[in-house]
Amino acid sequence: MKQKTLSTLISLIGTFGALPALADTELPTVRVEASQDADPATSYSRASSTSATKIAAPLKDVPQTVNVVPAAVLKDQNASSLQDALANVPGVSFSVGDAQRDQVSIRGFSAINDQYVDGVRDDALYYRDLSNVERVEVLKGPSSVLYGRGSSGGLINRITKKPLAEPVHELALSLDDQGKQRLSFDVGASSDDDFARFRLTGAVEDSEGFRNQSFLKREAVAPSVQFNFSPNTTLLLQADYLQDKRLADQGVPGYKGKPVDVPIETYYGSANGRDQTANESDVTSFTGTFDHRFDSGLKLHNVFRTYDFSLDRNYTTINKVDEVANTVTIDRTKRLRDEHGFYNQFELSHDLDLGVTKHSLLYGLEVGKQHKTEKLWTRKNAATYDLFDPQLIELPAINTSAAPGNDNATDIDIAALYLQDLMSLSEHWKALAGVRYDHLTQTRDDKTSKNQDLARTDNTISPRLGVVYQPTERVSLYASASQSFQPIADSFTFKQNSDQLKPEETINYEVGSKIDLFDNLTLTTSVFEMTRSNIQAADPSDSNKALSVGEQRVRGLELAVAGAITPLWDVIAGYAYLDGEITQSTEKTKIGTPFQGNQPALTPRHSANLFLKRKLPGGFNVNAGLRYEGERYASPDSLVKLPGYTRFDLGTGYSGKSLEVNFTLKNVFDKKYYISAHSGANDYNMPGAPRTAEVTARWKF
């Protein structure tokens, strides 16, 4: 509890019209107290966010669930991957991502294409790096009202590190006993007159892992500069480059209804994985952001982002698991993907008073274009291994001079208008209303002999409406409804008539609360029901065609708490209950059972996370964490089940003026568990890491 600023005191006095009368009056001393935001560099809580509304707004005013993983948590946990960060978010489960990309399910729905950076779509299929990430925000539920096409469960928005007025000089080294070697850096400065600010972040990694032949070679660099032309006008220029090469490892096959029981390091691929079965991606992006505030109070925000992505993917897939002979037959595949594109968001915002109501209005125009190409070659039956003791061989070559099995080019063009109004209706009531119109054109040029070209145009309306009731300053209660859409082109999966089918549609209803238990400790709760319809399913009478008959529904409850319990105790924790069901489907599994009635893939009924830190004298701390997931199915056919697990972590740290050290002992009890699966197939189940000791040292110079 700290004193309010003098300006706040004067405004309060002015409200009562007392300034003139008090000018010559002697007053008694008055102590005014109020809560103050915690230091964002060390706090586990976040009072505001831009992900939900695209304008800075208090989270308590937003009728939607937003989970924030701040910089302090990422640092204390030695997090270096997006999966590390998202382990702190309830209702999130992990997919193996074909060993080439970050992929999760949010509230029981795949979020394969729902990656954003500073509010701009970043849907290329690759592994992100955290060296340039300040925090990660997860917006739950359909979000097409501001972001356009997207899946049902939510989206992930990475907030990048920006140039600062204060100098930054940091070098960090991370090591673990499984072979991790990672060096990262963060340096920044500003001119004497603060006209120009500079920052450079990046990382170099050459690591191994607990899986046989596992390796990761990565280079990341992100320079940025901000020009402050005036207090009201800024221009931010950012560039980002990432190269990532790693073993194409998708875990272990399914066997008799569960992952095959082999040592967790067992790899089914090539004896020469570094050369024959590795994925390499290159991603380059450039972003320019211009902000200007007019004298009238109108704010202009324009962001332009362009990117280029390439993927050279060499991997194996499971052709057959013979449960009689106890063998596994694999195919060898090479896939090339190249894509580039741009997005431009032009937004105006301003505040408006209409009688007793106050409005924060946002008007937006977004245009974008993406060009994606894909080629694929497959060699069937490249090898057959003993399922329980694979003796790997160098795989036979793939003839890439032959015609590829897949060879296509996809173009996506969007133009969208959106409008949002964050309203203060009275002292206790607020509302958030918005609508977005999308004109989305998709074309696919099939260059194979099938010549299965597709083209369609969608004009969609995505609305959102929410109401917030705040009986006190510490309590917000809300109810909301929203709708989103997902077209076909993002999935690379097509049927002959895919361009004739409507986009998938999701409707979400949610009620919840956001309560400040203490000054910097917030509890959020939500109860929701999401239904996704128009899911494509194979036509039983013609496998080359699809029908829009699928429907999936998830009802659930989420709880999350983040912040400081006391000045010495910090916590970030969550719990999710998900009741998911495939309510409509004409498809049958490989054993003839229906999909209808099954539980969606990677949707545990119960899951929880906890990370607790205790500060000690002298800059030291100790911490402990756990992650729990109940049983979940590897795919919607419910034929392979991953067992539930609880993993415990312990850690300690030291923070001084020029040196910070964080030590973490992960999976303290050396629990064998499965952290991810495919979500659409049963033979790609990834074991979690064994007991691992990791240390990160940061030097500030």
Secondary structure, 3 states (H helix, E strand, C coil): CEECCHHHHHHHHHHCCCHHHHCCCCCCCCCCEECCCCCCCCCCCCCEECCCCCCCEEHHHCCCCEEEECHHHHHHCCCCCHHHHHCCCCCEEEECHHHCCCCEEECCEECCCCEEECCEECCCCCCCCCCCEEEEEEEECCCHHHHCCCCCCEEEEEEECCCCCCCEEEEEEEEECCCCEEEEEEEEEECCCCCEEEEEEEEEEEEECCCCCCEEEEEEEEEEEEEEEECCEEEEEEEEEEEEEEECCCCECEECCEECCCCCCCCCCCCCHHHHCEEEEEEEEEEEEEEEECCCCCEEEEEEEEEEEEEEEEEEEEEEEECCCCEEEEEEEEEEEEEEEEEEEEEEEEEEEECCEEEEEEEEEEEEEEEEEEEEEEEEEEEEEECCCCCCCCCCCCCCCCCCCEEEEEEEEEEEEEEEEEEECCCCEEEEEEEEEEEEEEEEEECCCCCCCEEEEEEEEEEEEEEEEEEECCEEEEEEEEEEEECCHHHCCCCCCHHHCCCEEEEEEEEEEEEEEECCEEEEEEEEEEEEEEEEEEECCEEEEEEEEEEEEEEEEEEEEEEEEECCEEEEEEEEEEEEEEEECCCECCCCCECCCCCCCCCCCEEEEEEEEEECHHHEEEEEEEEEECCEECCCCCCCEECCEEEEEEEEEEECCCEEEEEEEECCCCCCCEEEECCCCCCCEEECCCCEEEEEEEEEC
